[in-house]
């Protein structure tokens, strides 16, 4: 009997946000969770920064004219934890579904493109921030760090997530592959750039499925004609807010498990036969028998970035730390690579010949 003999029903949601109300968008999220669960979905994936909405204005407006819309986005953005996470957690728990939601997260004076993963019991098991905002997005969001490049165990399996053009960062993708993700959740804004964006997206999703040997569940957003006109009154510029939708579910063999949603609102449903993960990796496991870690390996600093670190701990020093002959560390910044404390631990200065991914010492 296969060690991975199970089925998971996944849902990728393509709907329009409520551009006038953050609460309205959250209500649409909770309703979509209920609708997907009514069809048997155990995993429900939403688009990039869906709550309260993706900052489409920043793609068509010059920076000097974007101030009011940017400030409004601050006002409507999500605090984690907070009322939005409580509402989504309750919906996930009520319907027994793993939920992957993109939000604009406000952390004091900065907004972040954040992906939230709620397990089926409502627990928030992952909060990660897009590591590099793309193009116009750099005027809107701050940068994330390596602490969110994690694969988490959920009721539906080992789950990883990236947002939009993070999929064009092969090392970010490889960091999740090396943690043996079984289901990859992707999120894109949709309703942007045109058909070429959708075509590129499909290629990217199918390639990651093949290379990682995992399922990919991707959700893109959607804008109605009325919403496009509200964001950009100039008909000539409105074409920049059309197309670019490819809500899709892909097998580890690169096969589309249902016809992608390329326009309009809807929920794409597909059953994931988890045996296909093993079937694909039997032939090509990029981080196992097909890897050469003694030649090529990834070094990742997965510590949380902080603008401040304390040189001296407020906690009492241990006997070893208090020894008068022990030198103080040259630099106490938590982001500064330090030598491993345990004998035999991997060093940032040399490869771990048995691993495809090498973590900087904490």
N, C-alpha and C positions, 0 to 999 in steps of 0.2 A: 504494500500500500504506500502511496506517495506520502512524504512527510508534510506536504503542503496541499492536501486534498480538501479544499474549501472553496466556496463561491462567495463573492462580495458583490452586492448590487450598488453601483455608483451613479450619482447624479451630478451633472454639470449644468449650472443655472446661467441662462443668458436673459437678463431682464434689465429694464431701465431704472435708474435711481429716481428718487423724488428730489428734484433740484431745488425745491422750495422748503424742504423740511427734512432734517436729519432723522427725526422720529418717524417720518413717513417712509424713509428708506429702510429703517430698522424693522418697521412693520412689514414691509415687503419681504425682507429677509426671513422673518419668522413664518410668514405665510408660505414662502417657497419651501422652507424646511418641512412644514406640515404636508404640503402638496407632494414633495418628493418622497417623504416617508410613507404617504398613503399608497405610493406605487412600489413600496418595498425597499426604498433606498436606505442603505446603511452608511453611506458617505455622501455628503452634499458639499459641493465646491462652488464658491461665488467668485465674481471677477475681482480684478485688482482695485484696491482702495474704493470699494463699492460704497462704503459708509463714510461720509454722507454721499460722496460722489467723487469720481476721478476729476482732477483739475483740468478739464478740457480747455478752459479759457486760456490757460498758459501756452497752449499750442498755437492759438490763433491771435492772441493779443500780445503786443510788445510789452516788455517788462514795466516800462514807465506807466502804462495804462492798466496794469493788472493789480494795483494796490488794493482797491476796494474788494475785488473778488477774492484776493488772497486773505485779507482780513476776515471776510465772511467765512472762508474755509476754516480759519483758526477758530472762529466762534462756534462752528458746527462740528468740529473734529472730536475724536473719541479719546477719552482718558482710559488708561488700562491700569488697574481695574476700574470699573465705573458702571453706570446704568446700562450702557450698551452691552458690555460683556456679560452683565448679569442677565439681561433679557435673552441674549443668544445662548448662553449657557443653559438657561431654563428650557429653551426650545429644544436644544440638543438632548437634554436629559429627558424631557417629556416624550420625545419621539425615538429615543435610543439611537441617535445618528451621530456620527463623527462629522463635524462641520469645520470647513476651512473658509475663513472670511478675510477679505482684504479691507483695511480701514486706513483713513488718515488719522494717525495717532498724534496727539498733542502732548508733548513733554515739556512743560514750562514754555520757553520762548521758541521752540522749534517743532515743526511738523515732520513726521516720518511716514514713509510708505511701509506699512506694517501688515504682516500676515499673522493671523491668529488661528490656532488649531485647538478645537474643543473636542475632547473625547466624548464617547457616547453617554458617559455619566455626567456630562456638563463641566468636567474639570478642564481648565485652560492648560494644556500640556506644552504649548509652544507659542512664544511671541518672538517673532524675528522681524528685523528691519532690512529693507532693500539696501544692499551694500553700496551701490552707486546709482543714484538717480540719473536718468537718461536725458541728455539734450536739454530741452526746455524745463524738465522736472527739477533741474539743479537750482532753479530760482524758487522752488516751492518747498522741497524737502531737504532735510539733513541726511547724512550718510549713516548707514548701519555699520555693524562690526561683525567679526567672526563668531561671536557668541550665539548667533542665531542659525549658523550653518549646522543644524542638527537634524538627525532623523529620530523620530519618536515612536515608541510603541503605542499603538492604539487598538481599539477593539477590532478594527478591520485589517490590522497588520502594521508593518513598519512603514512610516509615512514621512516623506520629505516635501519641501515646498520651495519654489523660487518664483519671483515676479518678473514677468515681461522679459526685457533684454538681459536679465541676469542669466538667461539661458544661452547667451552668447559669451559668457565667461566660462570657458571649459573647466577651469580649476574649481569654480564654485560648484558646478555640476558634479565634478569628480569627487568633491568632498562628501556629497550625499551618496554617490555611488559606492564609495569606500565604506560607508556605514550601512550598506546593504539595504537600501530602500526598496520596498516592494511596490509601493504606490507613490507616484510622484504627482503632486498637485501644482499645476501651473495656473497663473492668473495674468490676463492681459486686459487693457482698458477697452478694446473694441471701439467701433465707430470713429476710426481715425485712419488717416494716410491713404486709404483706398485698398483696392483688391490686392496690390502687391504685398501689403502688410499681412493680409490673411494667408496668402500663398507662402510667404516666408515663415509664418508661424507654423503652418502645417508641416513643412519640412523639418523645422526645429523640433517640434513635438515628437514626430515619428523617429527622428534620429536619436533623440534622448532615450526613447523607449527601447530602441534596438541596442544602443550602446550600454545602457544601464541594465538591460534585462528586466525592466519593470513596467508596470502599467502607468500610463500618463492620463490624468484627468484634467482637462483645461477648460476654464470658464472665461469668456470675454463679455464685456458690457455692451449695452445697446442704447442708442439715443433715438427718440422719435423725431420726426420732422419738426414738430413744434419746439422740442427742446433744442435742436440744432439752431433754429431761428432765434431762440432766446439767448443762446450763447454767442452767436455771431450773426448779426443782421445782414451783413454783406453777402449776397448770393454767390459772388465769385469766390469768397473765402470759405463758404460752407462746405465745399467739396472736400476740404481738409478734415471734416468731421463725419465723413461717410465711408462705408466699407470697413475693412480691417477686422471683421468678425470671423472667428473660427472656433466655436465651442466644440470640443472634440474629446473622444475617449479612445485611447490607443493601447493595443496589446503589446507585450514584450517582443512580439514578432514584427512590430511596426504596422500592424493592421488596424484600420479604423473599425471600431466595433459597432459604430452606427454612423449614419450620414451626418456630417458636422452641421451645426446651425450657423449659417452665414448671414442671416438677417432675421429681424423680428425677435420677439420674446419667446422663450420656451425652456423646457427642462429636458436635457438629453439623458437618457437612461441606458445603461449597459451592465451586463453581468460579467464580472471579472473572475475567470477560472484561474486561481492562484497556482495551479500546477504548471501553467505556462511559464512562470518565472523560472522554475527548475528546468523545464524543457529548453528554454533559451540559454540559460547559463551552462547547461551541460555542454553546449557547443562553443560558447564564447562568454566567459566570465571576465569582464574587464578589470576586476579588482581581485581576481583569484587566479585560476590556472592560466589565464591569458595575460596576466600582469607580469612585469619584470621589475619589482620594487628595488632590486639591487642596482638597477640602471636608472630607473625613473620613479620618483615618489613625490608626494605632495607634503609640504610642510605648512601647517595651518596654525595661526595664533587665534584660538577660540576664546580668549578671555574678553570680558566685557570692557569696552573702552570707557574711560572716565576722564573728565576734564580736571580732576584733582585727585591726588594721592597723598597719603600721610607718610612722612618720613619716619616718624616714630609712632609705634603702636601705643594706644591707650591701655592695652591689656598688660598685665604683669609679664615680664620677660621670663622665659623658661630658664632653667639652670644653664643650658648650653648657650642661650642668647646672652646671659648675664656674665659669661666668662670674660674676665678682663683682657685675655689675650686674643679674643675672637674679633676679627675685623668687621667693621660695619659694612653693609652693602654699599657699593658706590652709588647706586641709583635705586630708589624704592618705588619708582613708577610701576604700577601693576602691568603696564604694557611692555616693559623692558624685558627682553629674554633673560632668564636666569638659569643657572646650572641646575640640573635635576637633583633632588634631595635624596632620592632612594638609589641605592646601589643597583646598577644595571638598567636604570631608567633611560628612556630615549633622550638624546641631547639634540638641541636645535642646531648644533654644529656638525653633526654627522648623521648618516642615514641609519634608520632601523631596517636592517636587511630583511626582516620578516613581515613588514607591513607596507601596505600601499599608501597609507596616509600617516604622517608623523605630526604629532601635536607638540606645540611649544610647551615647555614645562610651566606648570602653574606656579 
